[in-house]
């Protein structure tokens, strides 16, 4: 779906692989997206976000919940990321999601 709106997406279910790719080419990244349904626990999430902040401090960290209901039911804290969004279901949702990311961009 990201390709349909002009963006490239690389993904893995292995956090370490994603972080290694970020280390290899931090300038190639526009955001770091973490699907909450793939995270084991809060400690794993905090560790991943801390590592992203060390590698690339200005990179937005976006947390994606499986649906809008999950977003409403979660307590979001800034240490977990810059923005919490539901998974986009179509291109229109994705465009809105991309607009939210630009709002979440971390200051230099």
MMTF fields as JSON, N, C-alpha, C and O atoms, coordinates in Angstrom:
{
  "mmtfVersion": "1.0.0",
  "mmtfProducer": "UNKNOWN",
  "numBonds": 431,
  "numAtoms": 432,
  "numGroups": 108,
  "numChains": 1,
  "numModels": 1,
  "chainsPerModel": [1],
  "groupsPerChain": [108],
  "chainIdList": ["A"],
  "bondAtomList": [4, 2, 8, 6, 12, 10, 16, 14, 20, 18, 24, 22, 28, 26, 32, 30, 36, 34, 40, 38, 44, 42, 48, 46, 52, 50, 56, 54, 60, 58, 64, 62, 68, 66, 72, 70, 76, 74, 80, 78, 84, 82, 88, 86, 92, 90, 96, 94, 100, 98, 104, 102, 108, 106, 112, 110, 116, 114, 120, 118, 124, 122, 128, 126, 132, 130, 136, 134, 140, 138, 144, 142, 148, 146, 152, 150, 156, 154, 160, 158, 164, 162, 168, 166, 172, 170, 176, 174, 180, 178, 184, 182, 188, 186, 192, 190, 196, 194, 200, 198, 204, 202, 208, 206, 212, 210, 216, 214, 220, 218, 224, 222, 228, 226, 232, 230, 236, 234, 240, 238, 244, 242, 248, 246, 252, 250, 256, 254, 260, 258, 264, 262, 268, 266, 272, 270, 276, 274, 280, 278, 284, 282, 288, 286, 292, 290, 296, 294, 300, 298, 304, 302, 308, 306, 312, 310, 316, 314, 320, 318, 324, 322, 328, 326, 332, 330, 336, 334, 340, 338, 344, 342, 348, 346, 352, 350, 356, 354, 360, 358, 364, 362, 368, 366, 372, 370, 376, 374, 380, 378, 384, 382, 388, 386, 392, 390, 396, 394, 400, 398, 404, 402, 408, 406, 412, 410, 416, 414, 420, 418, 424, 422, 428, 426],
  "bondOrderList": [1, 1, 1, 1, 1, 1, 1, 1, 1, 1, 1, 1, 1, 1, 1, 1, 1, 1, 1, 1, 1, 1, 1, 1, 1, 1, 1, 1, 1, 1, 1, 1, 1, 1, 1, 1, 1, 1, 1, 1, 1, 1, 1, 1, 1, 1, 1, 1, 1, 1, 1, 1, 1, 1, 1, 1, 1, 1, 1, 1, 1, 1, 1, 1, 1, 1, 1, 1, 1, 1, 1, 1, 1, 1, 1, 1, 1, 1, 1, 1, 1, 1, 1, 1, 1, 1, 1, 1, 1, 1, 1, 1, 1, 1, 1, 1, 1, 1, 1, 1, 1, 1, 1, 1, 1, 1, 1],
  "groupList": [{"groupName": "UNK", "atomNameList": ["N", "CA", "C", "O"], "elementList": ["N", "C", "C", "O"], "formalChargeList": [0, 0, 0, 0], "bondAtomList": [1, 0, 2, 1, 3, 2], "bondOrderList": [1, 1, 2], "singleLetterCode": "X", "chemCompType": "L-PEPTIDE LINKING"}],
  "groupTypeList": [0, 0, 0, 0, 0, 0, 0, 0, 0, 0, 0, 0, 0, 0, 0, 0, 0, 0, 0, 0, 0, 0, 0, 0, 0, 0, 0, 0, 0, 0, 0, 0, 0, 0, 0, 0, 0, 0, 0, 0, 0, 0, 0, 0, 0, 0, 0, 0, 0, 0, 0, 0, 0, 0, 0, 0, 0, 0, 0, 0, 0, 0, 0, 0, 0, 0, 0, 0, 0, 0, 0, 0, 0, 0, 0, 0, 0, 0, 0, 0, 0, 0, 0, 0, 0, 0, 0, 0, 0, 0, 0, 0, 0, 0, 0, 0, 0, 0, 0, 0, 0, 0, 0, 0, 0, 0, 0, 0],
  "groupIdList": [1, 2, 3, 4, 5, 6, 7, 8, 9, 10, 11, 12, 13, 14, 15, 16, 17, 18, 19, 20, 21, 22, 23, 24, 25, 26, 27, 28, 29, 30, 31, 32, 33, 34, 35, 36, 37, 38, 39, 40, 41, 42, 43, 44, 45, 46, 47, 48, 49, 50, 51, 52, 53, 54, 55, 56, 57, 58, 59, 60, 61, 62, 63, 64, 65, 66, 67, 68, 69, 70, 71, 72, 73, 74, 75, 76, 77, 78, 79, 80, 81, 82, 83, 84, 85, 86, 87, 88, 89, 90, 91, 92, 93, 94, 95, 96, 97, 98, 99, 100, 101, 102, 103, 104, 105, 106, 107, 108],
  "secStructList": [7, 6, 4, 4, 4, 6, 7, 7, 7, 7, 7, 7, 1, 7, 2, 2, 2, 2, 2, 2, 2, 2, 2, 2, 6, 4, 4, 4, 7, 1, 3, 3, 3, 3, 3, 4, 4, 4, 7, 7, 7, 2, 2, 2, 2, 2, 2, 2, 2, 2, 2, 2, 2, 2, 2, 7, 6, 6, 1, 3, 3, 3, 3, 3, 3, 1, 1, 2, 2, 2, 2, 2, 2, 1, 7, 7, 7, 4, 4, 4, 7, 1, 3, 3, 3, 3, 7, 7, 7, 1, 2, 2, 2, 2, 2, 2, 2, 2, 2, 2, 2, 2, 2, 2, 7, 7, 7, 7],
  "xCoordList": [0.819, 0.0, 0.867, 0.49, 2.028, 2.895, 3.374, 3.479, 3.662, 4.085, 3.025, 3.347, 1.771, 0.666, 0.606, 0.02, 1.203, 1.206, 2.621, 2.894, 3.528, 4.848, 5.908, 6.866, 5.764, 6.751, 7.239, 6.5, 8.491, 9.071, 8.966, 9.133, 8.694, 8.558, 9.409, 9.333, 10.213, 10.927, 10.417, 10.223, 10.2, 9.675, 10.253, 10.701, 10.227, 10.641, 9.917, 9.524, 9.745, 9.167, 10.261, 9.973, 11.509, 12.653, 13.176, 13.735, 13.003, 13.425, 14.921, 15.335, 15.739, 17.187, 17.57, 18.474, 16.901, 17.189, 16.835, 17.573, 15.72, 15.318, 16.328, 16.688, 16.782, 17.758, 19.103, 19.771, 19.515, 20.751, 20.646, 21.595, 19.509, 19.311, 19.355, 19.885, 18.811, 18.851, 20.289, 20.67, 21.079, 22.492, 23.25, 24.066, 22.994, 23.705, 23.472, 24.398, 22.262, 21.961, 20.888, 19.746, 21.243, 20.231, 19.596, 18.458, 20.31, 19.765, 18.679, 17.944, 18.574, 17.572, 16.191, 15.204, 16.123, 14.883, 14.147, 14.765, 12.827, 11.981, 11.196, 10.739, 11.049, 10.378, 10.703, 11.155, 10.469, 10.624, 9.264, 8.794, 8.641, 7.289, 7.337, 7.986, 6.652, 6.586, 5.124, 4.288, 4.838, 3.479, 3.336, 4.097, 2.377, 2.216, 1.803, 2.09, 1.135, 0.748, 1.922, 1.764, 3.105, 4.305, 5.261, 6.258, 4.973, 5.845, 5.419, 4.231, 6.41, 6.12, 5.634, 4.632, 6.337, 5.954, 6.472, 7.192, 6.101, 6.492, 8.001, 8.551, 8.676, 10.134, 10.801, 11.73, 10.322, 10.857, 10.619, 11.498, 9.436, 9.101, 9.996, 10.554, 10.136, 10.987, 12.432, 13.081, 12.939, 14.316, 14.493, 15.487, 13.54, 13.629, 13.611, 14.412, 12.706, 12.612, 13.89, 14.383, 14.429, 15.682, 16.817, 17.621, 16.886, 17.945, 17.777, 18.761, 16.545, 16.308, 16.759, 17.406, 16.427, 16.801, 18.318, 18.818, 19.048, 20.51, 21.065, 21.954, 20.548, 21.048, 20.691, 21.525, 19.468, 18.939, 17.961, 16.748, 18.479, 17.643, 16.459, 15.447, 16.554, 15.481, 14.464, 13.503, 14.667, 13.771, 12.45, 12.463, 11.314, 10.033, 9.824, 10.08, 9.363, 9.001, 7.479, 6.846, 6.91, 5.463, 5.031, 5.567, 4.069, 3.503, 2.183, 1.336, 2.018, 0.799, 0.021, 0.502, -1.189, -2.096, -2.887, -3.035, -3.394, -4.107, -5.385, -5.824, -5.994, -7.246, -7.514, -6.811, -8.531, -8.861, -9.303, -9.009, -9.997, -10.442, -9.242, -9.256, -8.214, -7.011, -6.34, -5.832, -6.332, -5.744, -6.484, -5.857, -7.803, -8.607, -8.404, -8.517, -8.104, -7.976, -6.57, -6.381, -5.594, -4.211, -3.891, -4.341, -3.114, -2.58, -1.241, -0.313, -1.145, 0.065, 0.947, 0.486, 2.214, 3.189, 4.297, 4.699, 4.799, 5.807, 7.07, 7.715, 7.431, 8.638, 8.474, 9.459, 7.229, 6.986, 7.088, 7.151, 7.105, 7.189, 6.62, 6.242, 6.562, 6.104, 4.617, 3.99, 4.05, 2.634, 2.111, 2.838, 0.851, 0.165, -0.975, -1.82, -0.994, -2.013, -2.629, -2.006, -3.842, -4.393, -3.829, -3.394, -3.839, -3.378, -4.282, -5.503, -3.688, -4.524, -5.143, -4.481, -6.402, -7.123, -7.176, -7.503, -6.85, -6.898, -5.965, -5.349, -5.861, -4.956, -5.331, -4.452, -6.629, -7.059, -6.583, -6.047, -6.78, -6.289, -4.775, -4.238, -4.089, -2.632, -2.167, -1.205, -2.83, -2.458, -2.625, -1.788, -3.694, -3.893, -2.815, -2.33, -2.452, -1.381, -0.068, 0.652, 0.247, 1.488, 1.469, 2.51, 0.304, 0.192, 0.441, 1.064, -0.041, 0.196, 1.672, 2.166, 2.374, 3.808, 4.55, 5.46, 4.174, 4.868, 4.645, 5.526, 3.478, 3.205, 4.065, 4.488, 4.323, 5.081, 6.584, 7.332, 7.041, 8.488, 9.152, 8.723, 10.185, 10.894, 11.683, 12.24, 11.741, 12.518, 14.008, 14.47, 14.767, 16.235, 16.874, 18.095],
  "yCoordList": [-1.197, 0.0, 1.266, 2.266, 1.236, 2.416, 2.77, 3.947, 1.756, 2.002, 2.721, 3.491, 2.477, 3.112, 4.614, 5.339, 5.088, 6.529, 7.107, 8.177, 6.382, 6.921, 6.747, 7.52, 5.75, 5.514, 4.079, 3.17, 3.887, 2.556, 2.072, 2.853, 0.804, 0.224, -1.03, -1.902, -1.114, -2.344, -2.782, -1.954, -4.07, -4.508, -5.855, -6.643, -6.09, -7.354, -7.533, -6.557, -8.76, -9.026, -9.15, -9.395, -8.98, -9.065, -7.664, -7.015, -7.194, -5.845, -5.635, -4.573, -6.643, -6.503, -6.269, -5.48, -6.935, -6.728, -5.307, -4.681, -4.806, -3.435, -2.434, -1.477, -2.649, -1.734, -1.813, -0.791, -3.004, -3.143, -2.372, -1.697, -2.467, -1.729, -0.226, 0.52, 0.219, 1.639, 2.092, 3.183, 1.277, 1.599, 1.689, 2.593, 0.765, 0.719, 1.957, 2.428, 2.492, 3.643, 4.526, 4.543, 5.259, 6.051, 7.15, 7.54, 7.656, 8.732, 8.253, 9.068, 6.951, 6.405, 6.3, 6.014, 6.526, 6.333, 7.647, 8.664, 7.63, 8.796, 8.623, 9.595, 7.353, 7.047, 5.614, 4.822, 5.297, 3.934, 3.537, 4.103, 2.573, 2.162, 0.849, -0.106, 0.806, -0.406, -0.822, -0.078, -2.017, -2.566, -3.119, -3.997, -2.613, -3.027, -4.488, -5.114, -5.036, -6.443, -7.386, -8.602, -6.844, -7.659, -7.529, -8.248, -6.625, -6.393, -7.313, -7.462, -7.927, -8.879, -8.179, -8.589, -7.123, -6.441, -5.003, -4.589, -4.258, -2.843, -2.672, -1.718, -3.582, -3.478, -3.59, -2.844, -4.526, -4.677, -3.404, -2.953, -2.839, -1.613, -0.461, 0.247, -0.27, 0.815, 0.652, 1.629, -0.574, -0.822, -0.476, 0.146, -0.871, -0.574, 0.931, 1.442, 1.641, 3.095, 3.773, 4.692, 3.339, 3.913, 3.706, 4.612, 2.524, 2.248, 3.115, 3.625, 3.285, 4.168, 5.583, 6.237, 6.062, 7.423, 7.603, 8.684, 6.565, 6.633, 6.669, 7.466, 5.817, 5.705, 6.938, 7.465, 7.39, 8.456, 9.31, 9.133, 10.234, 10.96, 11.722, 11.889, 12.186, 12.993, 12.179, 12.737, 10.879, 10.031, 9.817, 9.371, 10.127, 9.876, 8.379, 7.559, 8.041, 6.666, 6.612, 7.262, 5.825, 5.717, 4.343, 3.32, 4.329, 3.08, 2.848, 3.738, 1.63, 1.305, 0.227, -0.889, 0.584, -0.364, -1.095, -0.579, -2.283, -3.057, -2.403, -2.7, -1.505, -0.87, 0.372, 0.633, 1.128, 2.375, 2.115, 2.911, 1.021, 0.692, 0.487, 0.934, -0.183, -0.4, 0.926, 1.097, 1.866, 3.186, 3.865, 4.454, 3.788, 4.424, 3.766, 4.426, 2.473, 1.735, 1.776, 1.387, 2.234, 2.259, 3.585, 4.642, 3.515, 4.731, 4.993, 4.192, 6.11, 6.424, 7.354, 8.375, 6.996, 7.832, 8.203, 7.366, 9.432, 9.893, 9.033, 8.961, 8.386, 7.559, 6.335, 5.686, 6.019, 4.893, 5.264, 4.372, 6.534, 6.943, 8.336, 8.993, 8.779, 10.134, 10.221, 11.251, 9.136, 9.159, 7.727, 6.789, 7.576, 6.286, 6.383, 7.273, 5.467, 5.493, 4.106, 3.104, 4.038, 2.736, 2.317, 3.16, 1.026, 0.536, 1.081, 0.946, 1.704, 2.207, 1.04, 0.034, 1.182, 0.118, 0.342, -0.574, 1.573, 1.879, 3.059, 3.6, 3.453, 4.541, 5.871, 6.655, 6.133, 7.381, 7.426, 8.438, 6.325, 6.248, 6.417, 7.091, 5.799, 5.88, 7.315, 7.754, 8.046, 9.455, 10.261, 11.105, 10.005, 10.664, 10.276, 11.11, 9.024, 8.501, 9.211, 9.614, 9.365, 10.044, 11.508, 12.057, 12.147, 13.515, 13.576, 14.518, 12.58, 12.516, 12.371, 12.921, 11.636, 11.441, 12.755, 13.049, 13.552, 14.829, 15.731, 16.515, 15.634, 16.4, 15.886, 16.658, 14.575, 13.964, 14.156, 13.847, 14.663, 14.774, 15.477, 16.545, 14.866, 15.38, 16.623, 16.699, 17.601, 18.816, 18.531, 17.608, 19.338, 19.161, 19.714, 19.655],
  "zCoordList": [0.0, 0.0, 0.0, -0.612, 0.681, 0.707, -0.7, -1.045, -1.507, -2.876, -3.688, -4.593, -3.371, -4.093, -3.863, -4.667, -2.78, -2.513, -2.591, -2.045, -3.281, -3.58, -2.512, -2.47, -1.645, -0.597, -0.649, -1.027, -0.265, -0.185, 1.254, 2.19, 1.428, 2.756, 2.837, 1.971, 3.877, 4.206, 5.563, 6.453, 5.729, 7.015, 7.418, 6.585, 8.718, 9.293, 10.616, 11.256, 11.014, 12.333, 13.394, 14.566, 12.978, 13.892, 14.187, 13.303, 15.408, 15.785, 15.565, 15.1, 15.897, 15.729, 14.271, 13.992, 13.344, 11.919, 11.492, 10.731, 11.977, 11.644, 12.192, 11.507, 13.41, 14.011, 13.299, 13.137, 12.87, 12.091, 10.778, 10.379, 10.111, 8.859, 9.106, 8.283, 10.214, 10.569, 10.804, 10.379, 11.466, 11.706, 10.391, 10.214, 9.463, 8.186, 7.337, 6.677, 7.337, 6.486, 7.133, 6.673, 8.195, 8.905, 8.062, 8.321, 7.059, 6.226, 5.265, 4.707, 5.07, 4.153, 4.804, 4.126, 6.091, 6.839, 7.045, 7.359, 6.869, 7.135, 8.434, 9.035, 8.856, 10.114, 10.498, 9.672, 11.751, 12.258, 12.805, 13.792, 12.169, 12.521, 13.292, 12.865, 14.42, 15.232, 15.347, 15.859, 14.863, 15.005, 16.416, 16.824, 17.146, 18.538, 18.677, 19.697, 17.667, 17.76, 17.503, 17.61, 17.164, 16.992, 18.173, 18.238, 19.105, 20.25, 21.389, 21.673, 22.037, 23.103, 24.369, 24.955, 24.798, 26.036, 26.039, 25.13, 27.062, 27.165, 27.259, 26.708, 27.949, 28.062, 26.694, 26.388, 25.871, 24.517, 23.701, 22.967, 23.837, 23.117, 23.559, 22.721, 24.859, 25.371, 24.929, 24.556, 24.966, 24.536, 23.061, 22.684, 22.228, 20.797, 20.553, 19.77, 21.213, 21.028, 21.514, 20.86, 22.641, 23.141, 22.149, 21.927, 21.555, 20.567, 19.323, 18.788, 18.86, 17.711, 18.052, 17.234, 19.242, 19.665, 19.708, 19.397, 20.089, 20.119, 18.702, 18.402, 17.838, 16.464, 15.646, 14.911, 15.773, 14.911, 15.73, 15.618, 16.551, 17.513, 16.92, 17.6, 15.685, 15.095, 14.299, 13.771, 14.212, 13.429, 14.178, 15.325, 13.548, 14.214, 14.451, 13.57, 15.635, 15.969, 16.024, 16.855, 15.123, 14.982, 15.484, 15.059, 16.381, 16.868, 16.155, 16.084, 15.622, 14.887, 15.631, 15.823, 16.044, 16.687, 15.605, 14.498, 15.909, 14.894, 14.377, 13.265, 15.181, 14.752, 15.6, 16.576, 15.219, 15.922, 17.357, 18.249, 17.586, 18.946, 19.87, 21.017, 19.377, 20.183, 20.52, 21.628, 19.576, 19.83, 20.976, 21.857, 20.971, 22.02, 23.38, 24.413, 23.383, 24.637, 25.232, 26.384, 24.475, 24.956, 25.618, 25.175, 26.679, 27.276, 26.609, 26.724, 25.914, 25.152, 25.965, 26.476, 26.081, 26.78, 25.8, 24.992, 25.849, 24.887, 24.832, 23.786, 25.93, 25.888, 24.993, 24.642, 24.623, 23.732, 22.255, 21.41, 21.924, 20.534, 20.355, 21.325, 19.114, 18.815, 18.529, 18.777, 18.002, 17.641, 17.632, 17.307, 17.991, 17.979, 16.982, 17.074, 16.033, 14.981, 14.803, 15.155, 14.261, 13.882, 12.527, 11.743, 12.257, 10.963, 9.861, 9.942, 8.816, 7.716, 6.946, 6.693, 6.581, 5.869, 4.361, 3.606, 3.916, 2.49, 2.204, 3.123, 0.948, 0.55, 1.193, 1.55, 1.343, 1.981, 3.433, 3.883, 4.161, 5.539, 5.576, 6.456, 4.612, 4.572, 4.352, 4.983, 3.475, 3.263, 4.552, 4.871, 5.283, 6.571, 7.566, 8.33, 7.549, 8.386, 8.068, 8.981, 6.794, 6.399, 6.824, 7.186, 6.787, 7.291, 8.787, 9.277, 9.514, 10.959, 11.264, 12.248, 10.424, 10.635, 10.478, 11.254, 9.484, 9.299, 10.503, 10.857, 11.139, 12.356, 13.504, 14.365, 13.514, 14.609, 14.47, 15.397, 13.326, 13.103, 14.268, 14.707, 14.746, 15.912, 15.545, 14.45, 16.446, 16.174, 16.181, 16.852, 15.423, 15.387, 16.633, 16.779]
}
